[in-house]
Amino acid sequence: MLSEQRPTLLLVDDEPVNLRVLRQVLQDDYQLVFAKNGQEALRVALEKLPALILLDIMMPDMTGLEVCEHLKQQEQTRTIPVIFVTALNDQTDEARGLEAGAVDYISKPISPAVVKARVKTHLSLVQADELRRTRLQIIQRLGRAAEYKDNETGMHVMRMSHYSQILAKASGMSDWQAEKLLNAAPMHDIGKIGIPDSIMLKPGKLTNEEFAIMKTHPQIGAEILGDDDSDLISLAKSVSLTHHEKWDGSGYPIGLAGEAIPIEGRIVALADVFDALTSKRPYKDAWPLEKALGFIQEQAGKHFDPALVTLFVENIEQILAIKARFEDED
């Protein structure tokens, strides 16, 4: 049974009357802990790890700005949102507070409604960030689960994901879009979870019937990921479904051609094949770089989007840096 626990807030002010006012405003909705100076605030923050800190600026010995800067330098406390509550109301003071790492700024004398609203808003943002982080971790773990059904390694997934990010940026995507593809690309083969071990782990060549079953893994992956309102999961579903489509329409499972194949599927297809060619596997040696690049260029307009092939070659130094960074262990 899940127990409901109210978020903990740390209230910091050197004036007891100010702490009493804030306590009166917030005590019904939150667990409260208090500090009357900067050093005590740092100690309590490390001990209690509150969900949010309301911090006065004008305090003796250590100002709120200094406290905030210390909090942002500590691994355990750097993500805790800090709201300054202060009598300083000049725009320059507010800018200094935000530069120190605060997320908001409330002027004294406080309005109870404003304090409640600001605290609720920033706690909601923290929860949203945590949800996004958790979703990303689940996707990464599902990607790792697929590796247990394959001869490929975790380093393959790391490499091809970073290759995909490089290609995405080169093709004109924003940094944010390219990072999203970096995080979705590990899911490209999640559907292999649904393929029987007798096929996935077969040492020899697959029969036509076995290969037909193997070719269902993109659709299985799309079904596993399902329909979700998460942009990241939707992107991962598209990658899973389309990374075996080919520019000339001869791919699977749908037989899409050209720009009818989503750009993320075209990018991951190229990144995946290049890494497979240049990596050693139990059944083959790694291809030399020149041979792999020659094959990729030969397949431009056939297997691969020719514009992406050009971008891939133009960015080969970045690609090789990633390859060196995530080498397979012997």
N, C-alpha and C positions, 0 to 999 in steps of 0.2 A: 504493500500500500504506500502510495506516495504521500509524503507529509508536506504541507504547505509551510514554507519558511519565508518570512518577510525579508526583503533585502536589507543589508546593513549599510547605514550611512555614517561617515565620520564627519563630525562638526568641529571646526577648529576656529577659536576666537579667544583673544586674551581678556575679553570683557565677559564676566559671568552673565550679565543681564542679556547680552546678545545670544548666548547659548541657550538661555531659558526661553527666549522668544522663538528661536528655531525649534527647540524641543516641543514647544506648545503647538507649532504648526505641523510638525512631521511625525510626532510620536504615535499617532493612531495608525499610520500606514507602514512605518518602517522600524526596524531595530536601530537604535542610536548608540553610538559611542562618541566620546568627547575628548578633546585635547585643548589646553590653554596656551600652548606655545609651540614653536616650530619643531623643536627636538622631540617633544612628546608626540606631536602629530606624526613624525616619521616612524617613531617606535610603534605607535598604535596601528598605523597603516600596514606595517610589516607583520604585525601580530594578528590583526583581524582581517586583513585583505578586504576592505569594504567594497561594496558595489559602486560607490560614488563618494566623493569628498566635497564638502562645502567649506571653503577656506577663506578666512580673513586675510587681507594683504598687510595692513599696518599693525605689525606686532613687534615687540622688542626683541633684541638679540638676533632673531632670524625672521625675515619678512615672509609673507605668503608666497611672493615670487620665488624666493630662494627655496622654500619648501617644495613648491611645484617643480622646480628644476631638479631637485634631488630625487623626487618621486619618479620623474621621467627618465632618470639615469639608472634606476634600479630595475632589473629584469622582473622582479615580483610585482612591482607597483606601477610600471610604466603605462599599462593599459587602463588603469583606473581613471575614469573621467573626473576632472576637477572643475568645480564651479567656484569662481571667486565671488564672495559676498563682501562688499566694501563700501565705505563712504566716498572713496575716490570715484569720481564720475566723469573725469576728463577723457576725451577720446584717446589721448596719448597713453593714459594709464590703462585703458581698456586694451589698446594694441599691445602694450608691454605684457599684460596678463595672457593674452592669446599667444604671443610669441614664446612665453614661458611654458606653454603646453596646455593651458586651460581650454575647456570646451565652451565655456559660457561665462557671463559676467552679470551679477545682480547688484544693483545699487541699494545702499541703505538710505533711509529706513525701508525695510523690506515690505513688499505686499505679499501676504500669505498665499493668495491665489497664484501670483507669479512664481513664487518659490515652488509650490506644489507642481505647477505645470512644467516648469523647467526641469525639475528632478524627474518627473514622470517621462518627459520626452527623452532625456539622455539615457535613462535606464532602458527605455524601449530600443534606442539605437544600439546599446550594448547587447541586448538580447538578439537583435537582428544580426549583428556581427557574429555572435556566437552560433546562431543558426546557420549562417553561411559557412562558417568555419567547420561546423559539424558535417554539413552536407558534403563539403569538399573532402573531408576525411573519409566519409563513407564511400564516395566515388573512388578515391585512391585505394581503399582497401578492397573494393570489388575488382578493381584493375589487377591488384596483386593476386586475388583469388583465381583469376583467369590464367595467371602464369603457372599455377600448379597443374594445369591441364595441357601444358605446352612445353616444347623443347626450348622456347625462348626464355631469356633471363630478365630479371628486374632492370638490369642496366639497358637492355634493349628498349624497354618502355620509357625509361628516362631519356635516352638518346633521341628516339623518334619523337617524343613529345617536345623536346627542345628544338629539334629540327623544324617541327611544325610551327613553333612560335616564331622562329627566325623567318620562315617563309611567309607566315601571316603578316608580319610587319613589313617585309619586303613587298608584299602585294598591295599594301596600302591600308591595312587594318590599323586601328589605333593600338596603343600599348595595352589598353584595357581589354580590347577584343582578342589580341594576340595572347595575353595571359590566360584568358578564359579558354582558348583553344589548347594552350599548354596543359591546363587542368582537365580538359575533356578528353584529350587524345589517349590517355592511358586506358580508356574504356573501349577502344576500338575492337578488341577481340573478346569482350566479356561474354559474347554468345557461345564461345567454345566450352563454357561450363556445361552447356546442354548437349555436347557431342560425346558419344560413347567413348570410353577409354580405349576400346579395341581399335578404334579409328585414330583417335588423337595420339596414341602412344605406339602405333604400328611402326616398326622400324623400316619396313620396305615401302614400295610404291603402292598407293591406294588403287583399288579397283574402280571402275567407272561408277559402280553403285555406292561405294564408300565415299568417293569424291563428291557425288551428288548430295550425300548426307552432310559432308563437311561444308558444302556451299550454303547450307541453311544457317550457318552461325551468325551472319549479319542480321537476319530476321529474328533469330532467337535473342540476340543482344538487344535489338530494338524493343522486343516484348518484355525483356527483363527490366529495362529502363522505363518503359511505359510512357504514359502521358502525364506530364508534370508541369506545374507553372514555373518551375525553376529554369532560368535561362541556361544554367550550366548543364543540368540534366537533359534538357531538350537538345542542346548542342551535342552532348555525348551520344544521345540516341541517333542523331543525324550522322555523326562520325561512324558509329557502329554499323549503321545500315548501308552507308554509301562508300566505304573505303575500299571496296573491291570492284566498284564500277570503273569502267575504262572510257577514256576520251572518245574512242571510236565506236562505243556502244556495245562492245563485245564482253563487257564485264557482267557481274552478278551482284545481287539477286534480281534486280529489276531490268537491267539492260539500258540504263540511262546513258546519254551521250553528251559530249561537249559541256556547255554551260548549264545544261539541265541537271548536271551533277552539282550539288552544293559545293561551294568553294572549300568548305572545311573537309569534305570527303576527298576532293582532289588533292588538297595539301597533305593530308594524312596518308593517302595512297602512295605518294612520292616519298615521303619521309620514311614510311614503313618499309618499302621495297629497298631503298638505298641502304638502310641499316641492316636488313636481312642479307643483302648481297655482301656487305663489307664485314660481316660478323662470322666467326667460326661457330659451327654447329656440329653435333655428333655425326651428322650425315654429310658434312661438307666442310671444306676450308674456306676461309675468308677470301673474297676476291680482292685483288689489288685495286687501289683507288682508280687508276686509269681505266681498267676494264669495267669497273662499276659505273664510272661516269660515262664511258662510251655507250654502255647499254642504256643508261637513263636517256642520253641524248638520242639514241636510235629509236627509243620508244616515244619520243615527243610526237604528239599528234596521233599516236596509237593508244598506248596505255595511259600516257600522262598529258596533262594540259601543257601545250608547248610554251606558253608564257611562263608557267611556273618552273619548267625545266630551265629556261633562261635565267630566271631569278635564282634558282638553286645553284647554278654554276657560278653566277656572279657573287654569291655569298658563300662560296665553298670554304673560305678561310674560317668563317664563323662556325660552319658545320664541322670542320675538322677539329676546331678547338673544343666543341662539345663532345666529339667522339673521343678525344684524348682525356677529357675531364671525367667521363663516365665509362672508362674501360672495363671490360669484363674481367673478373678475377680468374686466375688460372685454376 
